[in-house]
Amino acid sequence: MTEELLDERGLSKLKWRCRRGLLENDLFIERFFQRHEAGLTVRQASALGQLMDLADNDLLDLLLRRREPEPELESADVKRVLEMLRT
């Protein structure tokens, strides 16, 4: 069973949602979209949205591996997307 890919409108909304105040976060996110936007699934987009709910400094700590996600962000989808952002 294949997962539903994010449509163009959903991708556009997600990119808008991912705009951040810290340049460092924007660099990670820009690289993520360059590598993965063509195959991004609805589930991955939802997980990325959960990460975007974090404060900029908390997100940067996760991206730089200074800390790991809190229990409410420990779903397999969030972990997968976080790893995609980190690499």
N, C-alpha and C positions, 0 to 999 in steps of 0.2 A: 504494500500500500504506500503510495507516494503522498507526501505532505503538500498541502496547497501552497503555491508560491504567492508571494505578496504582489498585488497588482500595482500598476504604475501610480495610481492615486494614493494607495496605501504607502508606497515607498516615498512619495513626495511628502506626505504628512509626517512620516517617520523621520525623514531628514530634517524637517523643520523642528520637530520635537527634540532632536538630538543636538541642536545648537547649544553650546555651552559658554560659560563666562571665562573659563580658563583655556588659554591657547593649548596647553599640554593635552587636555582632554579632547579638544577639537582635532588635534593631530592624530590621536589614536582612532577617533571616530571617522575621520576622513579616509584614513588608510583602510579601515574596516569596510567602508562602502566601496572603495575602489576594488577591493578583492572579492567582496561577497554579495554586492547588491543584486547581481543577475540571478542568483540562486537563493535569495533570502526567502524563508518561509514565513507564514503567518505566525507560527509558534515562536520562531526566532525573533520576529519583530516584537511580539508581546514581551518576550524575555528582555530584549533591549530596552523596551519602554519601562520595565521595572527598574533596570539599572539607571535609567535617566531620571527616575524619581529621587535619586540620591543627591545630596549636596555635592557641589563640584569637588571639594577636597576629599570627601569620602569616596567618590568615584575614582579620583586620581590615585588614592591609596590602594584601591583594588587593582587598578590597571598596572600599577608599579609593583604589585605583589607585596606591598607593605603590610597588608592584612588580607584576610579571606572574608567571603560574604557572611553576613549575619544569618541566623537560622531561617528567617523569612525569605531570604534570597538563595536558599540552597537547593532549588529545584534543578533537575538535570538540564533543563533548557537554559536557565540562567547561567549555570556553570559552563555549558557549551559555548554560549555567546560570549561570556567573559573570556574564555580561552581564545576564541576567535579574535576578540579585541586585543588581547595581549600579544598575539603572535604576528 
